[in-house]
Amino acid sequence: MSICDPHSCTGCMACYNVCPKNAIKMESDQYGILSPKIKEDLCIRL
C-alpha cells in the first residue's frame, strides 16, 4: 500500500502529521530524500 506515487511525494510530512494511529514513518533514501512508509499492522485506512 502506498500513500501516493513516489515520484509525486515532496516529503512534506502532511500524511505523517495527520495519521491518527502513527502508522506512517518517514524514511530517507540514499540521497537523504524523505518518503512515507506505512506500518501495515497499525494502519486503519482512513
CHARMM internal coordinates of N, CA and C (Angstrom, degrees):
IC EDIT
DIST 1 N 1 CA 1.4376
DIST 1 CA 1 C 1.5229
ANGL 1 N 1 CA 1 C 108.39
DIST 1 C 2 N 1.3048
ANGL 1 CA 1 C 2 N 116.70
DIHE 1 N 1 CA 1 C 2 N 138.91
DIST 2 N 2 CA 1.4533
ANGL 1 C 2 N 2 CA 119.98
DIHE 1 CA 1 C 2 N 2 CA 177.26
DIST 2 CA 2 C 1.5239
ANGL 2 N 2 CA 2 C 109.54
DIHE 1 C 2 N 2 CA 2 C -130.52
DIST 2 C 3 N 1.2982
ANGL 2 CA 2 C 3 N 115.78
DIHE 2 N 2 CA 2 C 3 N 159.09
DIST 3 N 3 CA 1.4610
ANGL 2 C 3 N 3 CA 121.95
DIHE 2 CA 2 C 3 N 3 CA -178.80
DIST 3 CA 3 C 1.5193
ANGL 3 N 3 CA 3 C 109.92
DIHE 2 C 3 N 3 CA 3 C -83.72
DIST 3 C 4 N 1.3078
ANGL 3 CA 3 C 4 N 116.23
DIHE 3 N 3 CA 3 C 4 N -44.20
DIST 4 N 4 CA 1.4558
ANGL 3 C 4 N 4 CA 121.91
DIHE 3 CA 3 C 4 N 4 CA 177.25
DIST 4 CA 4 C 1.5237
ANGL 4 N 4 CA 4 C 108.32
DIHE 3 C 4 N 4 CA 4 C -154.33
DIST 4 C 5 N 1.2991
ANGL 4 CA 4 C 5 N 115.71
DIHE 4 N 4 CA 4 C 5 N 172.17
DIST 5 N 5 CA 1.4598
ANGL 4 C 5 N 5 CA 120.74
DIHE 4 CA 4 C 5 N 5 CA 176.32
DIST 5 CA 5 C 1.5279
ANGL 5 N 5 CA 5 C 107.95
DIHE 4 C 5 N 5 CA 5 C -59.24
DIST 5 C 6 N 1.3217
ANGL 5 CA 5 C 6 N 118.38
DIHE 5 N 5 CA 5 C 6 N 128.37
DIST 6 N 6 CA 1.4675
ANGL 5 C 6 N 6 CA 120.66
DIHE 5 CA 5 C 6 N 6 CA -178.60
DIST 6 CA 6 C 1.5277
ANGL 6 N 6 CA 6 C 114.19
DIHE 5 C 6 N 6 CA 6 C -54.30
DIST 6 C 7 N 1.3315
ANGL 6 CA 6 C 7 N 117.20
DIHE 6 N 6 CA 6 C 7 N -28.97
DIST 7 N 7 CA 1.4577
ANGL 6 C 7 N 7 CA 119.95
DIHE 6 CA 6 C 7 N 7 CA -179.98
DIST 7 CA 7 C 1.5245
ANGL 7 N 7 CA 7 C 112.33
DIHE 6 C 7 N 7 CA 7 C -78.13
DIST 7 C 8 N 1.3405
ANGL 7 CA 7 C 8 N 116.29
DIHE 7 N 7 CA 7 C 8 N -16.66
DIST 8 N 8 CA 1.4597
ANGL 7 C 8 N 8 CA 121.21
DIHE 7 CA 7 C 8 N 8 CA 179.15
DIST 8 CA 8 C 1.5273
ANGL 8 N 8 CA 8 C 112.66
DIHE 7 C 8 N 8 CA 8 C -92.36
DIST 8 C 9 N 1.3156
ANGL 8 CA 8 C 9 N 117.35
DIHE 8 N 8 CA 8 C 9 N -18.00
DIST 9 N 9 CA 1.4589
ANGL 8 C 9 N 9 CA 121.87
DIHE 8 CA 8 C 9 N 9 CA -177.35
DIST 9 CA 9 C 1.5318
ANGL 9 N 9 CA 9 C 110.51
DIHE 8 C 9 N 9 CA 9 C -68.78
DIST 9 C 10 N 1.3336
ANGL 9 CA 9 C 10 N 115.06
DIHE 9 N 9 CA 9 C 10 N 131.24
DIST 10 N 10 CA 1.4699
ANGL 9 C 10 N 10 CA 119.91
DIHE 9 CA 9 C 10 N 10 CA 179.45
DIST 10 CA 10 C 1.5206
ANGL 10 N 10 CA 10 C 112.13
DIHE 9 C 10 N 10 CA 10 C -100.81
DIST 10 C 11 N 1.3387
ANGL 10 CA 10 C 11 N 117.00
DIHE 10 N 10 CA 10 C 11 N -4.83
DIST 11 N 11 CA 1.4603
ANGL 10 C 11 N 11 CA 120.29
DIHE 10 CA 10 C 11 N 11 CA -178.61
DIST 11 CA 11 C 1.5242
ANGL 11 N 11 CA 11 C 112.71
DIHE 10 C 11 N 11 CA 11 C 75.43
DIST 11 C 12 N 1.3351
ANGL 11 CA 11 C 12 N 117.02
DIHE 11 N 11 CA 11 C 12 N 24.27
DIST 12 N 12 CA 1.4679
ANGL 11 C 12 N 12 CA 121.58
DIHE 11 CA 11 C 12 N 12 CA -175.98
DIST 12 CA 12 C 1.5284
ANGL 12 N 12 CA 12 C 113.18
DIHE 11 C 12 N 12 CA 12 C -73.19
DIST 12 C 13 N 1.3029
ANGL 12 CA 12 C 13 N 117.45
DIHE 12 N 12 CA 12 C 13 N -16.17
DIST 13 N 13 CA 1.4621
ANGL 12 C 13 N 13 CA 125.14
DIHE 12 CA 12 C 13 N 13 CA 178.58
DIST 13 CA 13 C 1.5257
ANGL 13 N 13 CA 13 C 113.86
DIHE 12 C 13 N 13 CA 13 C 70.97
DIST 13 C 14 N 1.3295
ANGL 13 CA 13 C 14 N 119.17
DIHE 13 N 13 CA 13 C 14 N 15.58
DIST 14 N 14 CA 1.4664
ANGL 13 C 14 N 14 CA 121.27
DIHE 13 CA 13 C 14 N 14 CA 178.07
DIST 14 CA 14 C 1.5282
ANGL 14 N 14 CA 14 C 110.26
DIHE 13 C 14 N 14 CA 14 C -60.88
DIST 14 C 15 N 1.3103
ANGL 14 CA 14 C 15 N 117.85
DIHE 14 N 14 CA 14 C 15 N -44.69
DIST 15 N 15 CA 1.4643
ANGL 14 C 15 N 15 CA 121.23
DIHE 14 CA 14 C 15 N 15 CA 179.95
DIST 15 CA 15 C 1.5274
ANGL 15 N 15 CA 15 C 110.70
DIHE 14 C 15 N 15 CA 15 C -62.52
DIST 15 C 16 N 1.3067
ANGL 15 CA 15 C 16 N 116.32
DIHE 15 N 15 CA 15 C 16 N -42.00
DIST 16 N 16 CA 1.4649
ANGL 15 C 16 N 16 CA 122.59
DIHE 15 CA 15 C 16 N 16 CA 178.03
DIST 16 CA 16 C 1.5223
ANGL 16 N 16 CA 16 C 110.66
DIHE 15 C 16 N 16 CA 16 C -60.89
DIST 16 C 17 N 1.3184
ANGL 16 CA 16 C 17 N 116.59
DIHE 16 N 16 CA 16 C 17 N -43.56
DIST 17 N 17 CA 1.4600
ANGL 16 C 17 N 17 CA 121.81
DIHE 16 CA 16 C 17 N 17 CA -176.69
DIST 17 CA 17 C 1.5266
ANGL 17 N 17 CA 17 C 114.13
DIHE 16 C 17 N 17 CA 17 C -71.10
DIST 17 C 18 N 1.3258
ANGL 17 CA 17 C 18 N 118.92
DIHE 17 N 17 CA 17 C 18 N -26.87
DIST 18 N 18 CA 1.4608
ANGL 17 C 18 N 18 CA 120.41
DIHE 17 CA 17 C 18 N 18 CA -177.52
DIST 18 CA 18 C 1.5266
ANGL 18 N 18 CA 18 C 114.11
DIHE 17 C 18 N 18 CA 18 C -99.55
DIST 18 C 19 N 1.2947
ANGL 18 CA 18 C 19 N 118.81
DIHE 18 N 18 CA 18 C 19 N -7.21
DIST 19 N 19 CA 1.4629
ANGL 18 C 19 N 19 CA 120.85
DIHE 18 CA 18 C 19 N 19 CA -178.59
DIST 19 CA 19 C 1.5378
ANGL 19 N 19 CA 19 C 109.76
DIHE 18 C 19 N 19 CA 19 C -67.45
DIST 19 C 20 N 1.3493
ANGL 19 CA 19 C 20 N 117.36
DIHE 19 N 19 CA 19 C 20 N 118.74
DIST 20 N 20 CA 1.4590
ANGL 19 C 20 N 20 CA 120.24
DIHE 19 CA 19 C 20 N 20 CA -176.28
DIST 20 CA 20 C 1.5301
ANGL 20 N 20 CA 20 C 114.13
DIHE 19 C 20 N 20 CA 20 C -73.85
DIST 20 C 21 N 1.3102
ANGL 20 CA 20 C 21 N 118.09
DIHE 20 N 20 CA 20 C 21 N -13.81
DIST 21 N 21 CA 1.4717
ANGL 20 C 21 N 21 CA 121.98
DIHE 20 CA 20 C 21 N 21 CA -177.26
DIST 21 CA 21 C 1.5259
ANGL 21 N 21 CA 21 C 113.64
DIHE 20 C 21 N 21 CA 21 C -112.01
DIST 21 C 22 N 1.3227
ANGL 21 CA 21 C 22 N 116.94
DIHE 21 N 21 CA 21 C 22 N 7.10
DIST 22 N 22 CA 1.4766
ANGL 21 C 22 N 22 CA 121.03
DIHE 21 CA 21 C 22 N 22 CA -176.69
DIST 22 CA 22 C 1.5216
ANGL 22 N 22 CA 22 C 111.26
DIHE 21 C 22 N 22 CA 22 C 52.14
DIST 22 C 23 N 1.3333
ANGL 22 CA 22 C 23 N 115.05
DIHE 22 N 22 CA 22 C 23 N 42.18
DIST 23 N 23 CA 1.4570
ANGL 22 C 23 N 23 CA 121.25
DIHE 22 CA 22 C 23 N 23 CA -177.99
DIST 23 CA 23 C 1.5253
ANGL 23 N 23 CA 23 C 112.60
DIHE 22 C 23 N 23 CA 23 C -90.69
DIST 23 C 24 N 1.3160
ANGL 23 CA 23 C 24 N 116.78
DIHE 23 N 23 CA 23 C 24 N 4.15
DIST 24 N 24 CA 1.4633
ANGL 23 C 24 N 24 CA 120.67
DIHE 23 CA 23 C 24 N 24 CA -179.02
DIST 24 CA 24 C 1.5139
ANGL 24 N 24 CA 24 C 109.15
DIHE 23 C 24 N 24 CA 24 C -120.20
DIST 24 C 25 N 1.3192
ANGL 24 CA 24 C 25 N 115.68
DIHE 24 N 24 CA 24 C 25 N 130.89
DIST 25 N 25 CA 1.4633
ANGL 24 C 25 N 25 CA 119.36
DIHE 24 CA 24 C 25 N 25 CA 172.78
DIST 25 CA 25 C 1.5160
ANGL 25 N 25 CA 25 C 107.90
DIHE 24 C 25 N 25 CA 25 C -121.41
DIST 25 C 26 N 1.2914
ANGL 25 CA 25 C 26 N 115.18
DIHE 25 N 25 CA 25 C 26 N 148.12
DIST 26 N 26 CA 1.4550
ANGL 25 C 26 N 26 CA 120.77
DIHE 25 CA 25 C 26 N 26 CA 179.92
DIST 26 CA 26 C 1.5276
ANGL 26 N 26 CA 26 C 108.48
DIHE 25 C 26 N 26 CA 26 C -97.61
DIST 26 C 27 N 1.3084
ANGL 26 CA 26 C 27 N 115.95
DIHE 26 N 26 CA 26 C 27 N 126.63
DIST 27 N 27 CA 1.4633
ANGL 26 C 27 N 27 CA 121.56
DIHE 26 CA 26 C 27 N 27 CA 179.06
DIST 27 CA 27 C 1.5169
ANGL 27 N 27 CA 27 C 109.21
DIHE 26 C 27 N 27 CA 27 C -120.27
DIST 27 C 28 N 1.2966
ANGL 27 CA 27 C 28 N 115.65
DIHE 27 N 27 CA 27 C 28 N 144.21
DIST 28 N 28 CA 1.4653
ANGL 27 C 28 N 28 CA 119.07
DIHE 27 CA 27 C 28 N 28 CA 177.06
DIST 28 CA 28 C 1.5212
ANGL 28 N 28 CA 28 C 109.72
DIHE 27 C 28 N 28 CA 28 C -99.30
DIST 28 C 29 N 1.3171
ANGL 28 CA 28 C 29 N 114.82
DIHE 28 N 28 CA 28 C 29 N 145.82
DIST 29 N 29 CA 1.4538
ANGL 28 C 29 N 29 CA 119.80
DIHE 28 CA 28 C 29 N 29 CA 178.19
DIST 29 CA 29 C 1.5329
ANGL 29 N 29 CA 29 C 109.60
DIHE 28 C 29 N 29 CA 29 C -87.84
DIST 29 C 30 N 1.2912
ANGL 29 CA 29 C 30 N 116.86
DIHE 29 N 29 CA 29 C 30 N -169.06
DIST 30 N 30 CA 1.4648
ANGL 29 C 30 N 30 CA 121.39
DIHE 29 CA 29 C 30 N 30 CA -176.76
DIST 30 CA 30 C 1.5233
ANGL 30 N 30 CA 30 C 113.15
DIHE 29 C 30 N 30 CA 30 C -64.45
DIST 30 C 31 N 1.3498
ANGL 30 CA 30 C 31 N 116.22
DIHE 30 N 30 CA 30 C 31 N -16.36
DIST 31 N 31 CA 1.4601
ANGL 30 C 31 N 31 CA 120.59
DIHE 30 CA 30 C 31 N 31 CA -179.95
DIST 31 CA 31 C 1.5286
ANGL 31 N 31 CA 31 C 112.28
DIHE 30 C 31 N 31 CA 31 C -102.68
DIST 31 C 32 N 1.3408
ANGL 31 CA 31 C 32 N 116.53
DIHE 31 N 31 CA 31 C 32 N 1.03
DIST 32 N 32 CA 1.4535
ANGL 31 C 32 N 32 CA 121.17
DIHE 31 CA 31 C 32 N 32 CA 179.57
DIST 32 CA 32 C 1.5182
ANGL 32 N 32 CA 32 C 113.96
DIHE 31 C 32 N 32 CA 32 C 86.36
DIST 32 C 33 N 1.3193
ANGL 32 CA 32 C 33 N 117.26
DIHE 32 N 32 CA 32 C 33 N 11.55
DIST 33 N 33 CA 1.4645
ANGL 32 C 33 N 33 CA 121.48
DIHE 32 CA 32 C 33 N 33 CA -179.76
DIST 33 CA 33 C 1.5281
ANGL 33 N 33 CA 33 C 108.96
DIHE 32 C 33 N 33 CA 33 C -86.16
DIST 33 C 34 N 1.3354
ANGL 33 CA 33 C 34 N 116.05
DIHE 33 N 33 CA 33 C 34 N 126.04
DIST 34 N 34 CA 1.4567
ANGL 33 C 34 N 34 CA 121.16
DIHE 33 CA 33 C 34 N 34 CA -178.60
DIST 34 CA 34 C 1.5211
ANGL 34 N 34 CA 34 C 112.12
DIHE 33 C 34 N 34 CA 34 C -79.68
DIST 34 C 35 N 1.3283
ANGL 34 CA 34 C 35 N 115.38
DIHE 34 N 34 CA 34 C 35 N 142.26
DIST 35 N 35 CA 1.4582
ANGL 34 C 35 N 35 CA 121.18
DIHE 34 CA 34 C 35 N 35 CA 172.82
DIST 35 CA 35 C 1.5286
ANGL 35 N 35 CA 35 C 107.92
DIHE 34 C 35 N 35 CA 35 C -147.98
DIST 35 C 36 N 1.3353
ANGL 35 CA 35 C 36 N 116.50
DIHE 35 N 35 CA 35 C 36 N 150.26
DIST 36 N 36 CA 1.4609
ANGL 35 C 36 N 36 CA 120.18
DIHE 35 CA 35 C 36 N 36 CA -176.98
DIST 36 CA 36 C 1.5238
ANGL 36 N 36 CA 36 C 112.27
DIHE 35 C 36 N 36 CA 36 C -79.26
DIST 36 C 37 N 1.3104
ANGL 36 CA 36 C 37 N 114.99
DIHE 36 N 36 CA 36 C 37 N 142.99
DIST 37 N 37 CA 1.4621
ANGL 36 C 37 N 37 CA 122.21
DIHE 36 CA 36 C 37 N 37 CA 173.21
DIST 37 CA 37 C 1.5240
ANGL 37 N 37 CA 37 C 106.25
DIHE 36 C 37 N 37 CA 37 C -126.29
DIST 37 C 38 N 1.3230
ANGL 37 CA 37 C 38 N 116.59
DIHE 37 N 37 CA 37 C 38 N 131.69
DIST 38 N 38 CA 1.4575
ANGL 37 C 38 N 38 CA 121.81
DIHE 37 CA 37 C 38 N 38 CA -176.63
DIST 38 CA 38 C 1.5226
ANGL 38 N 38 CA 38 C 110.02
DIHE 37 C 38 N 38 CA 38 C -92.40
DIST 38 C 39 N 1.3243
ANGL 38 CA 38 C 39 N 115.27
DIHE 38 N 38 CA 38 C 39 N 131.74
DIST 39 N 39 CA 1.4610
ANGL 38 C 39 N 39 CA 121.77
DIHE 38 CA 38 C 39 N 39 CA 172.51
DIST 39 CA 39 C 1.5238
ANGL 39 N 39 CA 39 C 105.74
DIHE 38 C 39 N 39 CA 39 C -87.15
DIST 39 C 40 N 1.3158
ANGL 39 CA 39 C 40 N 116.07
DIHE 39 N 39 CA 39 C 40 N 98.49
DIST 40 N 40 CA 1.4638
ANGL 39 C 40 N 40 CA 122.81
DIHE 39 CA 39 C 40 N 40 CA -172.35
DIST 40 CA 40 C 1.5329
ANGL 40 N 40 CA 40 C 113.08
DIHE 39 C 40 N 40 CA 40 C -56.05
DIST 40 C 41 N 1.3217
ANGL 40 CA 40 C 41 N 117.48
DIHE 40 N 40 CA 40 C 41 N -34.50
DIST 41 N 41 CA 1.4636
ANGL 40 C 41 N 41 CA 119.98
DIHE 40 CA 40 C 41 N 41 CA -177.52
DIST 41 CA 41 C 1.5276
ANGL 41 N 41 CA 41 C 112.83
DIHE 40 C 41 N 41 CA 41 C -70.67
DIST 41 C 42 N 1.3249
ANGL 41 CA 41 C 42 N 118.44
DIHE 41 N 41 CA 41 C 42 N -18.35
DIST 42 N 42 CA 1.4584
ANGL 41 C 42 N 42 CA 122.04
DIHE 41 CA 41 C 42 N 42 CA 179.63
DIST 42 CA 42 C 1.5170
ANGL 42 N 42 CA 42 C 113.65
DIHE 41 C 42 N 42 CA 42 C -102.74
DIST 42 C 43 N 1.3080
ANGL 42 CA 42 C 43 N 116.94
DIHE 42 N 42 CA 42 C 43 N -18.61
DIST 43 N 43 CA 1.4640
ANGL 42 C 43 N 43 CA 121.71
DIHE 42 CA 42 C 43 N 43 CA -173.17
DIST 43 CA 43 C 1.5268
ANGL 43 N 43 CA 43 C 112.01
DIHE 42 C 43 N 43 CA 43 C -69.13
DIST 43 C 44 N 1.3443
ANGL 43 CA 43 C 44 N 116.65
DIHE 43 N 43 CA 43 C 44 N 131.47
DIST 44 N 44 CA 1.4578
ANGL 43 C 44 N 44 CA 121.97
DIHE 43 CA 43 C 44 N 44 CA 176.41
DIST 44 CA 44 C 1.5318
ANGL 44 N 44 CA 44 C 111.36
DIHE 43 C 44 N 44 CA 44 C -107.73
DIST 44 C 45 N 1.3164
ANGL 44 CA 44 C 45 N 116.37
DIHE 44 N 44 CA 44 C 45 N 5.39
DIST 45 N 45 CA 1.4713
ANGL 44 C 45 N 45 CA 124.72
DIHE 44 CA 44 C 45 N 45 CA 173.65
DIST 45 CA 45 C 1.5284
ANGL 45 N 45 CA 45 C 114.66
DIHE 44 C 45 N 45 CA 45 C 55.95
DIST 45 C 46 N 1.3112
ANGL 45 CA 45 C 46 N 115.66
DIHE 45 N 45 CA 45 C 46 N 52.15
DIST 46 N 46 CA 1.4724
ANGL 45 C 46 N 46 CA 119.44
DIHE 45 CA 45 C 46 N 46 CA 177.49
DIST 46 CA 46 C 1.4921
ANGL 46 N 46 CA 46 C 111.06
DIHE 45 C 46 N 46 CA 46 C -84.53
END
COOR INIT
IC SEED 1 N 1 CA 1 C
IC BUILD
